[in-house]
Amino acid sequence: MPRKPRRRSVLLCPQCGSANVTLIAGSIVGQVYRCRRCDYVGSLILETDLPEDGTPPKNP
């Protein structure tokens, strides 16, 4: 049986839509992310699949 291609996804900032997001904390408190573009800090983050060609989403 052929293997399914692995889905590739990217994390996006919910405030500015940037893909320049990093994980700054995670364990008992849960995951906390920081956007390097707008300095958003929080646990709410958007995750979306990359298009078939693998290009990252454009920032607004």
N, C-alpha and C positions, 0 to 999 in steps of 0.2 A: 504494500500500500504506500503510495507516495506521500511524503511529508508535506504538510501545509506550510506555505511561506510564513515566516514569523512576522507578526504585525509590528511595525515600528511606530512609536508614538513620541510625542514631544509635550513637555509641560509648558503652559503659558500663564503669564501673570493675569489675574482677573481684572486688574486696574488699567493696565496699559496695553496688554496683549503681547508683550515681549516674550521671546523664548529664552531670554537670558535670566533664568531662574535657578537658584541653587538651594539645596537642602541645608539648613543651618542647625537644626536640632531634630532629634527623633529618638524616642524611646518611650518611657512611661507617659510623658506629656503629649505624645503624638508627634506628628511631623509638622515642622515649621519651616516655611520657605521664605526666601528673600529675593526680590527682583532687583537686579543691579541697575536697571534703567530708571525706575521711578521710586526705588527704596521701599516698595510695599513689603511688609512683613506680616505673615499670617499663615494659617493652616489651610485656607481655601485656595485651591489651585485648579486650573483647567488642564485637562489632558485630552489631546486630540491625535488622531492617526495622521501620519505623514502621507502625502499623496504617493501614488505608485512610482513616480520618478524619483522620490526621495528628497525633493527640495524642501527646505524648511519653510514654514509659513512666513509671509511678509508681515513686518511690523507696521501698525497703523501710523 
